[in-house]
Amino acid sequence: MINETPYMTKYAFITGGTKGIGKSVARRLGKMGYNLLLTYGTDSTAARRTCSELREECRVEAVSLQADSSDRGSIDVIARYAEENGMRLDAVVFNAGLTCRDRFEDMKEEEWERVFFANVHFPTFLLRRLLGRINEGGSVIFTGSLMGILPHAMSLSYGVTKASVHALVRNLVKCLSPYGIRVNAVAPGFVDTEWQKNKPAEIRRNIESKIALGRFCDPDELADVYALLIENPYINGEVIIADGGYSYK
């Protein structure tokens, strides 16, 4: 059982925690002494490798759990794992999400609903199931997006769902207040994850020209924002934008 390990007693749960932004957040929290439960979608090999790296580098426990955020059954999988292992959580990070890049004219209702479920419904009802396992003084963080604030033509469903996430965070403040749990969100701009690094150089240059700092965000820089929200006991109900000074030109 995860709570019988000799590691420190703080625990963080991160959806989509084995790659990209989630992996950087996991590493940052691991260095702060948090044991880690990380979910992943399909790549079990990468998940095992990430956990091994985190155990070696941070000297904390790191466990991965397969859970698809577009599958209702994954809520039961995660909740059952937490219950069976008697987990008490100090930090919960809802980072996993989906997008759909179909044109508005070509959008299908099923894809629209799939993105909404993964980005809004899944974390909402998973949080409801985990609520009794989050310690008083704990912190819940959602990954929002700059696309939920500034209109963008790349993905209508993604932008609308991330705007919903921002509204969800502000409304959850009152729901979580009786439990002594804070809730915030981080709204990243363009972060230099593997997906972004694979973009054509011309597109990257075009994006960088719209960022005041002239570059994409390093994932470790973004992870520091999550760490701040988890550790600062007075920040509550905020959506922190981390976009390097982005504007449409």
URWO-V513598 format. One record per residue. N is the residue number from 1. RES is the residue in one small letter. PSI is psi in whole degrees, -180 to 180 (none if undefined). D_LAST is the distance of its C-alpha to the last C-alpha in Angstrom with 1 decimal. Layout:
<<N;RES;PSI;D_LAST> <N;RES;PSI;D_LAST>>
//
This chain:
<<1;m;144;53.1> <2;i;-29;49.9> <3;n;8;51.2> <4;e;11;54.3> <5;t;161;52.5> <6;p;9;53.2> <7;y;179;49.6> <8;m;166;48.1> <9;t;-2;48.0> <10;k;138;44.3> <11;y;140;42.6> <12;a;137;39.1> <13;f;127;38.2> <14;i;120;34.9> <15;t;141;34.0> <16;g;40;32.3> <17;g;7;33.4> <18;t;1;34.5> <19;k;166;31.2> <20;g;-139;27.5> <21;i;-43;26.5> <22;g;-40;29.9> <23;k;-41;31.8> <24;s;-40;30.1> <25;v;-42;30.8> <26;a;-45;34.4> <27;r;-42;34.9> <28;r;-44;33.7> <29;l;-35;36.0> <30;g;-41;38.8> <31;k;-21;38.7> <32;m;0;39.1> <33;g;10;42.3> <34;y;130;41.2> <35;n;154;43.0> <36;l;133;40.7> <37;l;118;40.9> <38;l;133;38.0> <39;t;157;37.5> <40;y;164;36.3> <41;g;-70;35.9> <42;t;-25;37.9> <43;d;87;37.9> <44;s;-32;41.1> <45;t;-47;41.5> <46;a;-37;38.1> <47;a;-45;38.9> <48;r;-40;42.3> <49;r;-43;40.9> <50;t;-46;38.3> <51;c;-39;41.1> <52;s;-43;43.3> <53;e;-43;40.8> <54;l;-40;40.2> <55;r;-41;43.9> <56;e;-45;44.5> <57;e;-40;41.7> <58;c;-14;41.8> <59;r;42;45.4> <60;v;169;44.8> <61;e;140;45.5> <62;a;120;42.8> <63;v;140;43.6> <64;s;149;41.5> <65;l;126;42.0> <66;q;125;41.0> <67;a;118;39.2> <68;d;118;36.9> <69;s;-9;34.6> <70;s;5;34.8> <71;d;120;38.6> <72;r;-34;40.4> <73;g;-24;43.2> <74;s;-26;41.2> <75;i;-44;41.3> <76;d;-40;45.1> <77;v;-48;45.0> <78;i;-47;43.1> <79;a;-41;45.0> <80;r;-40;48.3> <81;y;-45;47.5> <82;a;-40;46.8> <83;e;-47;50.0> <84;e;-28;52.2> <85;n;7;51.1> <86;g;37;51.4> <87;m;139;47.9> <88;r;127;46.7> <89;l;140;42.9> <90;d;-23;41.2> <91;a;135;37.6> <92;v;124;36.1> <93;v;114;32.6> <94;f;97;31.4> <95;n;-30;28.9> <96;a;145;29.8> <97;g;171;27.7> <98;l;161;27.0> <99;t;166;24.2> <100;c;124;24.5> <101;r;18;22.1> <102;d;146;24.0> <103;r;153;22.3> <104;f;-40;23.0> <105;e;-22;25.6> <106;d;1;27.3> <107;m;141;27.4> <108;k;143;30.9> <109;e;-37;32.3> <110;e;-40;33.8> <111;e;-41;30.5> <112;w;-48;28.8> <113;e;-36;31.9> <114;r;-44;32.0> <115;v;-42;28.5> <116;f;-41;29.4> <117;f;-48;32.7> <118;a;-40;31.3> <119;n;-25;28.5> <120;v;-57;30.2> <121;h;-46;33.9> <122;f;-54;34.9> <123;p;-33;33.9> <124;t;-51;35.2> <125;f;-22;38.6> <126;l;-42;38.9> <127;l;-41;38.4> <128;r;-40;41.1> <129;r;-33;43.4> <130;l;-8;42.7> <131;l;-43;42.8> <132;g;-6;46.4> <133;r;2;45.8> <134;i;126;43.1> <135;n;149;44.8> <136;e;136;44.6> <137;g;0;42.0> <138;g;171;40.0> <139;s;135;36.2> <140;v;131;34.2> <141;i;133;30.6> <142;f;144;28.3> <143;t;110;25.3> <144;g;-144;22.6> <145;s;149;18.9> <146;l;-30;15.4> <147;m;-14;15.4> <148;g;-3;18.1> <149;i;-47;16.0> <150;l;133;12.6> <151;p;143;13.1> <152;h;142;12.7> <153;a;-5;14.5> <154;m;-41;16.1> <155;s;104;19.1> <156;l;-46;20.0> <157;s;-38;23.1> <158;y;-48;21.6> <159;g;-43;19.0> <160;v;-41;21.9> <161;t;-36;24.4> <162;k;-33;22.4> <163;a;-37;21.9> <164;s;-39;25.6> <165;v;-43;26.2> <166;h;-42;24.6> <167;a;-38;26.9> <168;l;-45;29.7> <169;v;-47;29.5> <170;r;-34;29.7> <171;n;-30;32.6> <172;l;-20;34.5> <173;v;-46;34.9> <174;k;-33;37.8> <175;c;-36;39.3> <176;l;-14;39.4> <177;s;-43;40.5> <178;p;-20;44.2> <179;y;-3;44.0> <180;g;32;42.5> <181;i;132;39.5> <182;r;154;36.0> <183;v;131;32.9> <184;n;176;29.2> <185;a;154;26.1> <186;v;130;23.5> <187;a;90;20.0> <188;p;155;18.6> <189;g;-120;15.1> <190;f;116;15.5> <191;v;138;19.1> <192;d;62;20.8> <193;t;176;23.6> <194;e;-38;25.4> <195;w;-42;23.4> <196;q;-35;20.2> <197;k;-23;22.1> <198;n;0;23.2> <199;k;149;19.9> <200;p;145;19.7> <201;a;-37;18.6> <202;e;-40;16.0> <203;i;-41;14.3> <204;r;-43;14.7> <205;r;-38;13.2> <206;n;-42;10.0> <207;i;-46;9.9> <208;e;-31;11.2> <209;s;-17;8.6> <210;k;-1;6.3> <211;i;126;9.6> <212;a;-35;11.1> <213;l;-8;14.4> <214;g;17;13.3> <215;r;164;15.4> <216;f;160;16.5> <217;c;135;18.9> <218;d;135;22.5> <219;p;-32;24.6> <220;d;-33;27.1> <221;e;-41;24.7> <222;l;-38;23.9> <223;a;-31;27.6> <224;d;-32;28.3> <225;v;-43;26.4> <226;y;-44;28.7> <227;a;-41;31.6> <228;l;-46;30.8> <229;l;-32;30.8> <230;i;-40;34.0> <231;e;-28;35.9> <232;n;118;34.9> <233;p;0;37.3> <234;y;-10;35.6> <235;i;122;32.1> <236;n;133;32.3> <237;g;21;30.2> <238;e;150;26.9> <239;v;105;23.7> <240;i;117;22.3> <241;i;130;18.6> <242;a;85;18.3> <243;d;5;14.7> <244;g;13;14.6> <245;g;52;12.0> <246;y;142;9.3> <247;s;151;6.2> <248;y;133;3.8> <249;k;none;0.0>>
//
